[in-house]
């Protein structure tokens, strides 16, 4: 079953950035969201970005929105292209199809979350430089 899930993840990864009008539009929308959440918001909050939970929450907003729309859109796209019955009739188990369709955006958003969190920490450290690198306060 693991190989079946990986097969569906591979198939979904091929079309992940081609949703909603093409690759350029998808990359542009991600760029705007990253700038808003990972650069502008930390610049406004300043030092508070390191001590509040908002940094983690903000880094999770965009990825969760992406996964929340990509998985249903993937199934809707299969239905619109009339390939859903063929996919369901294949030898793949239904749970492998589901986990594979969830796995591709989840993997993508995990990377995006890490990048956004690192960018936001770097932006605050550069903007509020006091001679030392500030790390998040872990309590």
MDAnalysis code that builds the backbone (N, CA, C; Angstrom):
import MDAnalysis as mda
import numpy as np

u = mda.Universe.empty(417, n_residues=139, atom_resindex=np.repeat(np.arange(139), 3), trajectory=True)
u.add_TopologyAttr("name", ["N", "CA", "C"] * 139)
u.add_TopologyAttr("resid", np.arange(1, 140))
u.add_TopologyAttr("resname", ["UNK", "UNK", "UNK", "UNK", "UNK", "UNK", "UNK", "UNK", "UNK", "UNK", "UNK", "UNK", "UNK", "UNK", "UNK", "UNK", "UNK", "UNK", "UNK", "UNK", "UNK", "UNK", "UNK", "UNK", "UNK", "UNK", "UNK", "UNK", "UNK", "UNK", "UNK", "UNK", "UNK", "UNK", "UNK", "UNK", "UNK", "UNK", "UNK", "UNK", "UNK", "UNK", "UNK", "UNK", "UNK", "UNK", "UNK", "UNK", "UNK", "UNK", "UNK", "UNK", "UNK", "UNK", "UNK", "UNK", "UNK", "UNK", "UNK", "UNK", "UNK", "UNK", "UNK", "UNK", "UNK", "UNK", "UNK", "UNK", "UNK", "UNK", "UNK", "UNK", "UNK", "UNK", "UNK", "UNK", "UNK", "UNK", "UNK", "UNK", "UNK", "UNK", "UNK", "UNK", "UNK", "UNK", "UNK", "UNK", "UNK", "UNK", "UNK", "UNK", "UNK", "UNK", "UNK", "UNK", "UNK", "UNK", "UNK", "UNK", "UNK", "UNK", "UNK", "UNK", "UNK", "UNK", "UNK", "UNK", "UNK", "UNK", "UNK", "UNK", "UNK", "UNK", "UNK", "UNK", "UNK", "UNK", "UNK", "UNK", "UNK", "UNK", "UNK", "UNK", "UNK", "UNK", "UNK", "UNK", "UNK", "UNK", "UNK", "UNK", "UNK", "UNK", "UNK", "UNK", "UNK", "UNK", "UNK"])
u.atoms.positions = np.array([
    [0.822, -1.190, 0.000],
    [0.000, 0.000, 0.000],
    [0.872, 1.262, 0.000],
    [2.056, 1.170, 0.622],
    [2.944, 2.317, 0.647],
    [3.326, 2.749, -0.771],
    [3.607, 1.780, -1.618],
    [3.971, 2.099, -2.998],
    [2.794, 2.726, -3.744],
    [1.573, 2.280, -3.445],
    [0.386, 2.868, -4.074],
    [0.221, 4.334, -3.668],
    [0.432, 4.624, -2.385],
    [0.330, 6.000, -1.898],
    [1.394, 6.865, -2.564],
    [2.619, 6.343, -2.659],
    [3.699, 7.100, -3.300],
    [3.412, 7.345, -4.785],
    [2.746, 6.390, -5.432],
    [2.375, 6.569, -6.831],
    [1.380, 7.716, -6.991],
    [0.383, 7.774, -6.117],
    [-0.611, 8.847, -6.190],
    [0.034, 10.182, -5.829],
    [0.941, 10.190, -4.847],
    [1.651, 11.424, -4.496],
    [2.443, 11.927, -5.703],
    [3.118, 11.030, -6.408],
    [3.886, 11.426, -7.586],
    [2.964, 12.043, -8.642],
    [1.807, 11.417, -8.867],
    [0.856, 11.923, -9.852],
    [0.325, 13.299, -9.445],
    [0.023, 13.464, -8.178],
    [-0.517, 14.733, -7.710],
    [0.541, 15.835, -7.715],
    [1.780, 15.481, -7.443],
    [2.847, 16.469, -7.433],
    [3.031, 17.078, -8.819],
    [2.787, 16.286, -9.850],
    [2.941, 16.786, -11.216],
    [1.970, 17.938, -11.505],
    [0.771, 17.876, -10.947],
    [-0.230, 18.891, -11.255],
    [-0.491, 19.894, -10.155],
    [0.296, 19.861, -9.077],
    [0.008, 20.728, -7.935],
    [0.126, 22.204, -8.279],
    [1.161, 22.591, -8.985],
    [1.332, 24.003, -9.321],
    [0.567, 24.418, -10.570],
    [-0.047, 23.471, -11.255],
    [-0.789, 23.819, -12.470],
    [-2.260, 24.082, -12.189],
    [-2.661, 24.054, -10.933],
    [-4.049, 24.326, -10.601],
    [-4.296, 25.826, -10.628],
    [-5.519, 26.207, -10.731],
    [-5.963, 27.595, -10.677],
    [-5.310, 28.500, -11.710],
    [-5.208, 28.067, -12.932],
    [-4.795, 28.967, -13.990],
    [-3.336, 28.957, -14.377],
    [-2.592, 27.962, -14.011],
    [-1.222, 27.864, -14.480],
    [-0.180, 28.057, -13.405],
    [1.024, 27.665, -13.763],
    [2.147, 27.695, -12.815],
    [2.524, 29.119, -12.419],
    [2.574, 30.032, -13.372],
    [2.978, 31.415, -13.064],
    [2.013, 32.052, -12.072],
    [0.740, 31.841, -12.266],
    [-0.257, 32.421, -11.348],
    [-0.144, 31.802, -9.971],
    [0.058, 30.488, -9.902],
    [0.188, 29.817, -8.609],
    [1.421, 30.307, -7.855],
    [2.539, 30.471, -8.571],
    [3.761, 30.953, -7.927],
    [3.588, 32.404, -7.480],
    [2.916, 33.210, -8.282],
    [2.683, 34.606, -7.916],
    [1.821, 34.704, -6.658],
    [0.762, 33.907, -6.571],
    [-0.094, 33.927, -5.385],
    [0.677, 33.489, -4.144],
    [1.527, 32.475, -4.274],
    [2.346, 32.040, -3.140],
    [3.343, 33.127, -2.737],
    [3.930, 33.786, -3.717],
    [4.890, 34.847, -3.432],
    [4.240, 35.980, -2.654],
    [3.073, 36.405, -3.085],
    [2.368, 37.493, -2.399],
    [2.030, 37.080, -0.963],
    [1.553, 35.860, -0.790],
    [1.201, 35.396, 0.551],
    [2.430, 35.289, 1.448],
    [3.529, 34.804, 0.907],
    [4.761, 34.696, 1.699],
    [5.254, 36.077, 2.098],
    [5.202, 37.035, 1.188],
    [5.632, 38.393, 1.513],
    [4.753, 38.967, 2.619],
    [3.460, 38.762, 2.528],
    [2.541, 39.305, 3.535],
    [2.756, 38.662, 4.903],
    [2.872, 37.339, 4.925],
    [2.922, 36.628, 6.200],
    [4.333, 36.506, 6.750],
    [5.327, 36.323, 5.900],
    [6.679, 36.068, 6.393],
    [7.556, 37.314, 6.432],
    [7.120, 38.416, 5.815],
    [7.964, 39.615, 5.829],
    [7.248, 40.801, 6.482],
    [6.090, 41.177, 5.980],
    [5.415, 42.362, 6.495],
    [4.920, 42.197, 7.924],
    [4.298, 41.079, 8.228],
    [3.785, 40.856, 9.582],
    [4.907, 40.833, 10.622],
    [6.029, 40.121, 10.386],
    [7.122, 40.172, 11.363],
    [7.741, 41.568, 11.507],
    [7.812, 42.322, 10.417],
    [8.352, 43.679, 10.517],
    [7.470, 44.564, 11.386],
    [6.164, 44.367, 11.303],
    [5.248, 45.160, 12.114],
    [5.322, 44.772, 13.591],
    [5.494, 43.487, 13.855],
    [5.496, 43.034, 15.251],
    [6.847, 43.232, 15.925],
    [7.932, 43.196, 15.188],
    [9.258, 43.418, 15.744],
    [9.671, 42.351, 16.744],
    [10.166, 42.789, 17.902],
    [10.667, 41.871, 18.934],
    [9.577, 40.947, 19.480],
    [8.355, 41.394, 19.427],
    [7.245, 40.574, 19.922],
    [7.088, 39.286, 19.095],
    [7.607, 39.302, 17.880],
    [7.524, 38.128, 17.008],
    [8.197, 36.913, 17.641],
    [9.232, 37.151, 18.464],
    [9.976, 36.063, 19.085],
    [9.304, 35.518, 20.329],
    [8.486, 36.312, 20.986],
    [7.926, 35.892, 22.269],
    [6.464, 35.476, 22.191],
    [5.787, 35.812, 21.124],
    [4.367, 35.475, 21.037],
    [4.155, 34.229, 20.180],
    [2.993, 33.666, 20.307],
    [2.640, 32.481, 19.514],
    [2.205, 32.857, 18.104],
    [2.074, 34.145, 17.820],
    [1.617, 34.577, 16.505],
    [2.576, 34.181, 15.391],
    [3.848, 34.060, 15.712],
    [4.802, 33.669, 14.670],
    [4.513, 32.264, 14.157],
    [4.209, 31.368, 15.060],
    [3.883, 29.996, 14.656],
    [2.525, 29.953, 13.962],
    [1.570, 30.677, 14.500],
    [0.233, 30.695, 13.906],
    [0.274, 31.273, 12.494],
    [0.998, 32.360, 12.310],
    [1.089, 32.985, 10.983],
    [1.797, 32.085, 9.991],
    [2.799, 31.354, 10.450],
    [3.517, 30.452, 9.548],
    [2.667, 29.255, 9.158],
    [1.606, 28.978, 9.894],
    [0.734, 27.848, 9.578],
    [-0.493, 28.239, 8.762],
    [-0.831, 29.511, 8.730],
    [-2.062, 29.941, 8.056],
    [-2.034, 29.611, 6.570],
    [-1.024, 30.078, 5.870],
    [-0.955, 29.854, 4.417],
    [-0.886, 28.374, 4.064],
    [-0.023, 27.595, 4.699],
    [0.019, 26.174, 4.348],
    [-1.301, 25.447, 4.609],
    [-1.966, 25.763, 5.700],
    [-3.247, 25.107, 5.972],
    [-4.304, 25.511, 4.953],
    [-4.263, 26.760, 4.516],
    [-5.203, 27.178, 3.472],
    [-4.911, 26.449, 2.172],
    [-3.639, 26.247, 1.890],
    [-3.250, 25.552, 0.663],
    [-3.726, 24.102, 0.682],
    [-3.485, 23.406, 1.771],
    [-3.926, 22.010, 1.873],
    [-5.445, 21.941, 1.882],
    [-6.071, 22.879, 2.589],
    [-7.530, 22.883, 2.686],
    [-8.229, 23.081, 1.359],
    [-7.558, 23.705, 0.419],
    [-8.174, 23.892, -0.899],
    [-7.642, 22.915, -1.937],
    [-6.402, 22.453, -1.783],
    [-5.795, 21.604, -2.811],
    [-6.404, 20.208, -2.854],
    [-6.711, 19.626, -1.704],
    [-7.230, 18.254, -1.684],
    [-8.628, 18.177, -2.301],
    [-9.596, 18.996, -1.862],
    [-10.902, 18.935, -2.519],
    [-10.837, 19.320, -3.994],
    [-9.969, 20.286, -4.321],
    [-9.824, 20.701, -5.710],
    [-9.257, 19.574, -6.571],
    [-8.423, 18.754, -5.968],
    [-7.858, 17.624, -6.692],
    [-8.948, 16.619, -7.073],
    [-9.816, 16.316, -6.124],
    [-10.921, 15.397, -6.423],
    [-11.911, 16.018, -7.405],
    [-12.170, 17.318, -7.252],
    [-13.080, 17.995, -8.176],
    [-12.498, 18.015, -9.588],
    [-11.186, 18.207, -9.681],
    [-10.525, 18.193, -10.990],
    [-10.624, 16.837, -11.657],
    [-10.467, 15.779, -10.864],
    [-10.624, 14.425, -11.411],
    [-12.047, 14.232, -11.937],
    [-13.002, 14.748, -11.196],
    [-14.396, 14.587, -11.620],
    [-14.693, 15.393, -12.883],
    [-14.154, 16.607, -12.971],
    [-14.375, 17.441, -14.150],
    [-13.739, 16.839, -15.396],
    [-12.577, 16.220, -15.234],
    [-11.895, 15.604, -16.369],
    [-12.428, 14.209, -16.671],
    [-13.407, 13.777, -15.899],
    [-14.035, 12.457, -16.048],
    [-13.025, 11.326, -15.857],
    [-12.049, 11.527, -14.971],
    [-11.066, 10.484, -14.677],
    [-11.258, 9.883, -13.295],
    [-12.192, 10.426, -12.509],
    [-12.425, 9.897, -11.169],
    [-12.962, 8.473, -11.192],
    [-13.947, 8.141, -12.031],
    [-14.388, 6.746, -12.066],
    [-13.276, 5.779, -12.475],
    [-12.442, 6.211, -13.410],
    [-11.319, 5.368, -13.826],
    [-10.333, 5.188, -12.685],
    [-10.057, 6.252, -11.959],
    [-9.134, 6.173, -10.829],
    [-9.689, 5.265, -9.734],
    [-10.970, 5.398, -9.453],
    [-11.578, 4.560, -8.415],
    [-11.692, 3.101, -8.849],
    [-11.779, 2.865, -10.151],
    [-11.869, 1.488, -10.651],
    [-10.497, 0.834, -10.800],
    [-9.434, 1.591, -10.611],
    [-8.085, 1.033, -10.738],
    [-7.791, 0.095, -9.576],
    [-6.639, -0.537, -9.630],
    [-6.281, -1.484, -8.584],
    [-5.878, -0.804, -7.284],
    [-5.788, 0.527, -7.295],
    [-5.405, 1.267, -6.102],
    [-6.516, 1.228, -5.059],
    [-6.177, 0.961, -3.807],
    [-7.197, 1.027, -2.755],
    [-7.658, 2.475, -2.550],
    [-8.910, 2.618, -2.112],
    [-9.465, 3.956, -1.913],
    [-8.653, 4.770, -0.912],
    [-8.180, 4.117, 0.163],
    [-7.412, 4.866, 1.163],
    [-6.049, 5.290, 0.610],
    [-5.466, 4.526, -0.305],
    [-4.205, 4.936, -0.928],
    [-4.425, 6.173, -1.796],
    [-5.557, 6.228, -2.488],
    [-5.889, 7.401, -3.303],
    [-6.070, 8.620, -2.404],
    [-6.810, 8.451, -1.316],
    [-7.055, 9.557, -0.398],
    [-5.755, 10.048, 0.241],
    [-4.969, 9.136, 0.796],
    [-3.725, 9.535, 1.457],
    [-2.721, 10.099, 0.457],
    [-2.705, 9.579, -0.745],
    [-1.825, 10.118, -1.770],
    [-2.217, 11.515, -2.182],
    [-3.523, 11.763, -2.312],
    [-3.993, 13.094, -2.688],
    [-3.786, 14.089, -1.550],
    [-3.778, 13.620, -0.305],
    [-3.481, 14.497, 0.827],
    [-1.976, 14.642, 1.030],
    [-1.208, 13.629, 0.656],
    [0.226, 13.617, 0.914],
    [1.006, 14.630, 0.111],
    [0.654, 14.815, -1.148],
    [1.398, 15.754, -1.996],
    [1.289, 17.187, -1.480],
    [0.086, 17.713, -1.240],
    [0.020, 19.081, -0.701],
    [0.578, 19.177, 0.718],
    [0.431, 18.123, 1.511],
    [0.947, 18.161, 2.880],
    [2.471, 18.260, 2.877],
    [3.111, 17.514, 2.008],
    [4.567, 17.573, 1.894],
    [5.020, 18.947, 1.406],
    [4.310, 19.473, 0.460],
    [4.611, 20.788, -0.091],
    [4.457, 21.867, 0.985],
    [3.382, 21.792, 1.755],
    [3.130, 22.810, 2.766],
    [4.055, 22.680, 3.968],
    [4.533, 21.485, 4.257],
    [5.513, 21.337, 5.330],
    [6.783, 22.108, 4.986],
    [7.236, 21.968, 3.757],
    [8.397, 22.732, 3.312],
    [8.129, 24.224, 3.314],
    [6.937, 24.611, 2.860],
    [6.571, 26.024, 2.830],
    [6.508, 26.602, 4.237],
    [6.002, 25.851, 5.187],
    [5.934, 26.308, 6.571],
    [7.332, 26.542, 7.132],
    [8.232, 25.613, 6.889],
    [9.614, 25.771, 7.376],
    [10.279, 26.980, 6.751],
    [10.107, 27.156, 5.460],
    [10.705, 28.305, 4.771],
    [10.125, 29.612, 5.303],
    [8.811, 29.682, 5.470],
    [8.180, 30.909, 5.960],
    [8.652, 31.233, 7.373],
    [8.774, 30.218, 8.199],
    [9.211, 30.453, 9.575],
    [10.656, 30.966, 9.600],
    [11.526, 30.363, 8.798],
    [12.923, 30.808, 8.750],
    [13.054, 32.218, 8.168],
    [12.277, 32.507, 7.121],
    [12.317, 33.845, 6.522],
    [11.853, 34.892, 7.527],
    [10.773, 34.602, 8.237],
    [10.259, 35.580, 9.199],
    [11.253, 35.820, 10.329],
    [11.902, 34.767, 10.811],
    [12.915, 34.938, 11.871],
    [14.106, 35.747, 11.350],
    [14.513, 35.485, 10.129],
    [15.635, 36.219, 9.541],
    [15.292, 37.692, 9.349],
    [14.071, 37.967, 8.897],
    [13.644, 39.351, 8.672],
    [13.677, 40.135, 9.973],
    [13.178, 39.564, 11.043],
    [13.165, 40.280, 12.319],
    [14.581, 40.459, 12.845],
    [15.421, 39.435, 12.699],
    [16.807, 39.568, 13.161],
    [17.553, 40.656, 12.393],
    [17.325, 40.746, 11.100],
    [18.003, 41.767, 10.298],
    [17.442, 43.153, 10.604],
    [16.128, 43.268, 10.709],
    [15.501, 44.573, 10.932],
    [15.789, 45.117, 12.331],
    [15.841, 44.264, 13.303],
    [16.055, 44.694, 14.698],
    [17.420, 44.236, 15.195],
    [18.451, 44.358, 14.387],
    [19.791, 43.863, 14.722],
    [20.353, 44.623, 15.921],
    [20.788, 43.854, 16.923],
    [21.426, 44.457, 18.093],
    [22.777, 43.805, 18.394],
    [23.336, 43.118, 17.427],
    [24.627, 42.500, 17.598],
    [24.579, 41.013, 17.876],
    [23.400, 40.497, 18.155],
    [23.248, 39.063, 18.412],
    [22.074, 38.523, 17.605],
    [22.120, 37.234, 17.362],
    [21.026, 36.565, 16.647],
    [19.991, 36.122, 17.672],
    [18.780, 36.575, 17.485],
    [17.694, 36.191, 18.393],
    [17.035, 34.927, 17.900],
    [16.776, 34.029, 18.801],
    [16.056, 32.794, 18.505],
    [14.745, 32.836, 19.258],
    [13.770, 32.011, 18.835],
    [12.486, 32.036, 19.528],
    [12.644, 31.608, 20.980],
    [11.841, 32.193, 21.823],
    [11.841, 31.852, 23.245],
    [11.079, 30.561, 23.436],
    [11.761, 29.554, 23.917],
    [11.139, 28.237, 24.136],
    [10.958, 28.066, 25.626],
    [9.723, 27.937, 26.056],
    [9.454, 27.760, 27.495],
    [8.787, 26.452, 27.765],
])
